[in-house]
Amino acid sequence: MVGRTYLESSIARVAPPAGLVETVLAETGPDAGIEAISRYIVQRIRRELENVEVISLDGWIMSSTEAQLCGLAALDIMA
């Protein structure tokens, strides 16, 4: 539900879920394994929360990365 809300928001136009995929691959490298990618995402979310770089979606307060991940999950369900 949060992912669909994200996709319908104006925020998704500024920070589309596909952009997160591109950023993660650029930052971790195309040969990164699932553990390296997971660590990168956790660090990114932690940094955003520590810097209070958050957004509000339907009452949920989350980092932009978390919202983009929810958007990716919603895209998968909607496909």
N, C-alpha and C positions, 0 to 999 in steps of 0.2 A: 504494500500500500504506500509506504514512504517513497519507494522507488518511482512509482507511477506519479506521485505528487511532484517529485523532483523533475521528472521528464516533462511535466506540464507547466513547470515554473519558468519564469524568465531567467533564473539562475542557470538552468540547463543550457540555454543558448550561449551564455558567457563561458561556462565550463562544462562542455558536453562530456558524457561518460566516455566516449571514444578517445577524448583528449587524455584522460587518465591512463588509458592503455598505452598510448603513444609515449607519454611522459615516463611511465614505469619502464618501458622497454628502453627508452633513451638513457635513463639513469642507471639501470641495472645491467644493461647489455642484452643482446639477443640470445645469448647462451646461458642466461641466468636460470637457475633451477627454482623450483617452487619455494624452497626454504628462503633463498635470497630475496625473492620477490615478496614473500610474506613479511620478512624482516623489514624490508624497505617500506612497505605499506604501513606497518605498525609504527615505525619511526616517523613517517610522514604524518599520520593521524595524531600521534603524541605531540609532535611539534606544533601542529595547527591548534590543538586544544590548549597547549601551554601558552601560546601566543594569542589565545582567545580569538582565533580566526574561525568563527563558527557561523552557521546559518540556521534559520528556524524554518522547519517544514511541518506544517500541520501539527504544531505543538512540540515537535521533536527538535532538540538542539543538538547539532552534530557538526563535525568538521566537513569541509567541502569534499574531501576525499571519501569520507563515509557516505555522503550523499551521492557521489558519483558511483560508488560501488553499489549502492541500492538501485541506482538508475540502470546500471549494467545488469543486475539481477532481474529487474522489471522488464528490460528489453528481451532477455532470454525467455522469460515466462510469456511475454506477449507474442513472441515469434512463432 
